[in-house]
Amino acid sequence: MPPRRVESLRDAYGKTLVELGEQDPRMVVLDADLSGSTRTALFGKRFPDRFFNVGVAEQNMISIAAGLSTGGRVVFASTFAVFAAGLAYNAIRQSVGYNRANVKIVATHGGLTVGGDGGTHQMLEDVGLMRGLPGMTVVVPADAPETAAATRFLHASEGPAYMRLSREGFPVVTDGTFHLGRFPVLRDGSDLTFLANGVMVARALDAADRLAAVGIQARVLDASSMKPLDESAILRAAKETGALVTLEEHTVLTGLGAAVAAVTAERYPVPVRRIGTPDVFGESGDPWELLDHFGLGVDRVVDVAWDLLRERGRVA
């Protein structure tokens, strides 16, 4: 297959903010002194009177965002994931979550693909933190087109939301649509199912291609809607394929793998294997080498799939 084109999720986000700002005068955007990196600077350049750079004060940014939302504003607030979900967690919990504020927190530079910034900045637990907040919508897009669609959806929806983006560009793998609470089938199959989000969607598809070459048909689901989950798709895959493998650029303790395992354990137990980071912090290095180092490479995905199929007696 020809290589997939690679596009920046951050660029898609920034451009979509400008598009939405043209349509909605209620919309405001906040940043914590990282607008060039998060791409909110695009909105600030076009709408300087509706853009607020609060400086290196992430908790204040969240509190200001919540306050603006009470006046009828549609608010987007951005910084790096380690600062948004980590440093500002209590402000999000108290000011946004508890008050059901109409604030969309879009965090960039999530996961291992922050690369050289190292373990202090590689936020691997943000999705789990945000999923635990009552009423919080959580989205992890697979590519730039899905990021743009999810940004439009969040703008049109009410209530708090968290969307996690990356520093690196990702291969384009979706048709550019987003539906909250649904896991689109990107590839059908009956032998096992890969459920993935973020950069791992492309890797799941690559693994499925390798397996198909030797007669194994793997289903691939895009699990970008982390809250709410598409429990019906999870259960359908469990019943129809009998085995699930989750893939995420996040700790396996509290992310997609944990969520899928909980659904199947309660309602339709089948073997589930979780691919993600173990109980460790990240390390400084090349983004793509880090994915392989922590066991998120395509070779390991294929190996895990084979081991699971052998355990179930589907292959010798």
C-alpha positions as CSV (number, residue, x, y, z in Angstrom):
1,M,0.0,0.0,0.0
2,P,1.2,3.6,-0.7
3,P,2.2,5.5,2.4
4,R,-0.6,7.5,4.0
5,R,-0.2,11.3,4.0
6,V,0.7,12.8,7.4
7,E,-1.1,15.9,8.7
8,S,-0.8,18.0,11.9
9,L,-3.7,17.6,14.4
10,R,-2.7,21.0,15.9
11,D,-2.9,22.8,12.6
12,A,-6.3,21.2,12.0
13,Y,-7.5,22.4,15.4
14,G,-6.2,26.0,14.9
15,K,-7.7,26.4,11.5
16,T,-11.0,25.0,12.6
17,L,-11.1,27.5,15.5
18,V,-10.8,30.3,13.0
19,E,-13.6,28.8,10.9
20,L,-15.8,28.6,13.9
21,G,-14.9,32.1,15.1
22,E,-16.1,33.5,11.8
23,Q,-19.5,31.8,12.4
24,D,-20.0,32.4,16.1
25,P,-19.3,35.8,17.7
26,R,-19.9,34.2,21.2
27,M,-16.8,32.1,20.8
28,V,-13.6,33.0,22.8
29,V,-10.2,31.2,23.0
30,L,-7.7,31.2,25.9
31,D,-4.1,30.0,26.0
32,A,-1.4,29.9,28.6
33,D,1.6,31.4,26.7
34,L,1.9,28.5,24.3
35,S,-0.4,29.7,21.5
36,G,2.2,29.2,18.8
37,S,2.6,25.5,19.7
38,T,-1.1,24.9,20.3
39,R,-2.0,26.8,17.2
40,T,-4.6,29.0,19.0
41,A,-2.4,31.9,17.7
42,L,-4.3,31.5,14.4
43,F,-7.5,32.5,16.2
44,G,-5.8,35.2,18.1
45,K,-4.4,36.8,15.0
46,R,-7.9,36.8,13.3
47,F,-9.9,37.7,16.4
48,P,-7.6,39.6,18.9
49,D,-10.5,40.9,20.9
50,R,-11.8,37.4,21.6
51,F,-8.4,35.8,22.4
52,F,-6.8,35.9,25.8
53,N,-3.3,34.8,26.6
54,V,-3.2,34.5,30.4
55,G,0.5,33.8,30.6
56,V,2.1,30.9,32.5
57,A,-1.0,30.5,34.7
58,E,-2.9,27.4,33.7
59,Q,-5.1,27.3,36.8
60,N,-6.1,30.9,36.2
61,M,-6.8,30.1,32.6
62,I,-9.3,27.4,33.5
63,S,-11.0,29.6,36.1
64,I,-11.3,32.5,33.6
65,A,-12.6,30.1,31.0
66,A,-15.3,28.9,33.4
67,G,-16.2,32.5,34.3
68,L,-16.6,33.5,30.7
69,S,-18.8,30.5,30.0
70,T,-21.3,31.7,32.7
71,G,-21.8,34.8,30.5
72,G,-22.9,32.8,27.5
73,R,-19.5,32.5,25.8
74,V,-18.4,29.3,24.0
75,V,-14.9,28.8,25.4
76,F,-11.9,26.9,24.1
77,A,-8.9,26.7,26.4
78,S,-5.6,25.2,25.3
79,T,-2.1,24.4,26.7
80,F,0.0,21.2,26.8
81,A,-1.6,18.1,28.2
82,V,0.8,17.9,31.2
83,F,-0.3,21.4,32.2
84,A,-4.0,21.1,31.3
85,A,-4.8,17.8,32.8
86,G,-2.0,17.7,35.3
87,L,-1.2,21.2,36.7
88,A,-4.7,22.5,36.3
89,Y,-6.6,19.4,37.3
90,N,-8.2,20.8,40.5
91,A,-9.3,24.0,38.7
92,I,-10.9,21.8,36.0
93,R,-12.6,19.7,38.6
94,Q,-13.9,22.5,40.7
95,S,-14.6,25.3,38.2
96,V,-15.5,23.4,35.0
97,G,-16.6,19.9,35.9
98,Y,-18.5,20.6,39.1
99,N,-20.3,23.6,37.5
100,R,-21.0,21.8,34.2
101,A,-19.3,24.8,32.5
102,N,-19.4,25.0,28.7
103,V,-15.6,24.9,28.4
104,K,-13.7,22.9,25.8
105,I,-10.2,22.1,27.0
106,V,-8.0,21.1,24.0
107,A,-4.7,19.8,25.2
108,T,-1.8,19.4,22.8
109,H,1.5,17.6,23.2
110,G,0.0,14.5,24.8
111,G,1.6,11.1,25.1
112,L,5.1,9.8,24.3
113,T,5.3,11.6,20.9
114,V,6.2,14.8,22.8
115,G,9.6,13.1,22.3
116,G,12.6,15.1,23.5
117,D,10.8,17.0,26.2
118,G,11.0,13.7,28.2
119,G,9.1,12.0,31.0
120,T,8.2,15.2,32.8
121,H,6.2,16.5,29.8
122,Q,5.0,13.2,28.3
123,M,1.5,13.1,29.8
124,L,0.4,9.4,29.8
125,E,-2.5,9.6,32.3
126,D,-4.6,12.5,31.2
127,V,-7.3,10.6,29.5
128,G,-7.9,8.6,32.7
129,L,-8.0,11.7,34.8
130,M,-10.5,13.4,32.6
131,R,-12.7,10.3,32.2
132,G,-13.0,10.2,35.9
133,L,-14.7,13.6,36.1
134,P,-18.5,13.4,36.1
135,G,-20.1,14.8,33.0
136,M,-16.8,15.3,31.1
137,T,-16.7,14.4,27.5
138,V,-13.3,13.0,26.4
139,V,-12.0,12.7,22.8
140,V,-8.8,11.4,21.4
141,P,-8.8,11.9,17.6
142,A,-7.0,9.6,15.2
143,D,-5.9,12.2,12.7
144,A,-6.3,15.8,11.5
145,P,-9.6,15.4,9.6
146,E,-11.2,13.8,12.7
147,T,-9.7,16.6,14.9
148,A,-11.4,19.2,12.8
149,A,-14.7,17.4,12.9
150,A,-14.4,16.8,16.7
151,T,-13.7,20.5,17.2
152,R,-16.8,21.5,15.3
153,F,-18.8,18.9,17.3
154,L,-17.5,20.2,20.7
155,H,-18.3,23.8,19.6
156,A,-21.9,22.8,18.9
157,S,-22.3,20.8,22.1
158,E,-23.0,22.0,25.6
159,G,-21.0,21.2,28.7
160,P,-17.3,20.4,29.6
161,A,-15.0,18.5,27.3
162,Y,-11.4,17.5,27.0
163,M,-9.7,16.7,23.7
164,R,-6.2,15.4,23.5
165,L,-3.9,16.2,20.5
166,S,-0.3,15.5,19.8
167,R,2.8,17.4,18.8
168,E,3.6,15.1,15.9
169,G,1.5,14.8,12.7
170,F,-0.3,11.5,12.3
171,P,-1.2,9.5,9.2
172,V,-4.7,10.3,7.8
173,V,-6.8,7.2,8.3
174,T,-10.4,8.4,8.8
175,D,-13.1,9.9,6.5
176,G,-13.1,13.2,8.5
177,T,-16.3,12.6,10.5
178,F,-16.8,12.4,14.2
179,H,-19.8,11.1,16.1
180,L,-19.7,11.2,19.9
181,G,-20.2,7.8,21.5
182,R,-19.5,5.8,18.4
183,F,-16.5,3.7,17.3
184,P,-16.4,3.7,13.5
185,V,-15.3,0.5,11.8
186,L,-12.2,1.4,9.7
187,R,-11.7,-2.2,8.7
188,D,-13.9,-5.2,9.2
189,G,-12.8,-8.6,10.3
190,S,-13.9,-11.7,12.2
191,D,-10.8,-13.2,13.8
192,L,-10.1,-10.5,16.4
193,T,-10.7,-6.8,16.9
194,F,-8.2,-3.9,17.4
195,L,-9.7,-0.9,19.3
196,A,-7.4,2.1,19.1
197,N,-7.2,5.9,19.3
198,G,-4.7,8.6,18.5
199,V,-1.6,7.6,16.7
200,M,-2.3,3.9,17.4
201,V,-5.2,3.8,15.0
202,A,-2.8,4.0,12.0
203,R,-0.6,1.3,13.7
204,A,-3.7,-0.9,14.2
205,L,-4.5,-0.6,10.5
206,D,-0.9,-1.5,9.6
207,A,-1.0,-4.5,11.9
208,A,-4.3,-5.6,10.3
209,D,-2.7,-5.4,6.9
210,R,0.2,-7.6,7.9
211,L,-2.2,-10.2,9.4
212,A,-4.4,-10.1,6.3
213,A,-1.4,-11.1,4.2
214,V,-1.4,-14.4,6.1
215,G,-5.1,-14.9,6.1
216,I,-6.1,-13.3,9.5
217,Q,-8.9,-10.8,9.3
218,A,-8.7,-8.2,12.1
219,R,-11.5,-5.7,12.7
220,V,-10.2,-2.1,13.5
221,L,-12.3,0.3,15.5
222,D,-11.5,4.0,15.9
223,A,-12.1,4.6,19.7
224,S,-11.7,8.3,19.5
225,S,-14.8,8.9,21.7
226,M,-13.3,7.9,25.1
227,K,-16.3,9.2,27.1
228,P,-18.9,8.3,26.3
229,L,-17.7,4.9,25.1
230,D,-19.4,3.0,22.3
231,E,-20.3,0.0,24.5
232,S,-22.5,-1.5,21.8
233,A,-19.5,-1.6,19.4
234,I,-17.3,-3.2,22.1
235,L,-19.8,-5.9,22.9
236,R,-20.5,-6.5,19.2
237,A,-16.8,-7.0,18.6
238,A,-16.5,-9.3,21.6
239,K,-19.4,-11.5,20.4
240,E,-18.5,-11.5,16.8
241,T,-14.7,-11.8,16.9
242,G,-14.1,-13.3,20.4
243,A,-10.9,-11.4,21.3
244,L,-10.0,-7.8,21.6
245,V,-6.7,-5.9,21.6
246,T,-6.6,-2.2,22.7
247,L,-4.0,0.2,21.5
248,E,-3.3,3.6,23.1
249,E,-0.5,6.2,23.6
250,H,-1.4,6.3,27.3
251,T,-1.0,4.2,30.4
252,V,-2.9,0.9,30.2
253,L,-3.9,1.4,33.9
254,T,-6.6,4.0,33.3
255,G,-7.2,4.5,29.6
256,L,-8.8,2.7,26.7
257,G,-7.7,-0.8,27.7
258,A,-9.0,-0.4,31.2
259,A,-12.3,0.9,29.9
260,V,-12.8,-1.9,27.4
261,A,-11.8,-4.6,29.9
262,A,-14.3,-3.2,32.4
263,V,-17.1,-3.3,29.8
264,T,-16.4,-6.9,28.7
265,A,-15.8,-8.2,32.2
266,E,-19.2,-7.0,33.3
267,R,-21.2,-7.9,30.3
268,Y,-19.5,-10.3,27.9
269,P,-16.1,-11.7,29.1
270,V,-13.7,-12.4,26.3
271,P,-9.8,-12.3,26.2
272,V,-8.6,-8.6,26.2
273,R,-5.0,-7.6,25.6
274,R,-3.9,-4.0,26.4
275,I,-1.2,-2.3,24.4
276,G,0.0,1.0,25.9
277,T,2.5,2.2,28.3
278,P,3.0,0.1,31.5
279,D,3.2,1.6,35.0
280,V,6.2,3.9,34.1
281,F,7.0,7.5,33.2
282,G,8.2,8.3,29.7
283,E,11.7,9.0,28.6
284,S,13.4,11.6,26.4
285,G,14.0,10.4,22.8
286,D,12.8,10.4,19.2
287,P,9.0,10.2,19.2
288,W,8.7,7.2,16.9
289,E,11.5,5.3,18.6
290,L,9.9,5.9,21.9
291,L,6.7,4.2,20.7
292,D,8.6,1.1,19.8
293,H,10.7,1.2,23.0
294,F,7.6,1.2,25.1
295,G,6.0,-1.7,23.2
296,L,3.7,0.4,20.9
297,G,5.3,-0.7,17.6
298,V,3.5,-2.5,14.8
299,D,5.7,-5.6,15.3
300,R,4.6,-6.0,18.9
301,V,0.9,-5.4,17.9
302,V,1.2,-8.3,15.5
303,D,3.0,-10.5,18.0
304,V,0.3,-9.8,20.6
305,A,-2.4,-10.7,18.1
306,W,-0.7,-14.0,17.2
307,D,-0.3,-14.9,20.9
308,L,-4.0,-14.2,21.5
309,L,-5.1,-16.2,18.5
310,R,-2.9,-19.2,19.6
311,E,-4.4,-19.1,23.1
312,R,-7.8,-19.3,21.5
313,G,-6.8,-22.2,19.2
314,R,-7.5,-20.1,16.1
315,V,-3.9,-20.7,14.8
316,A,-1.3,-23.3,15.4
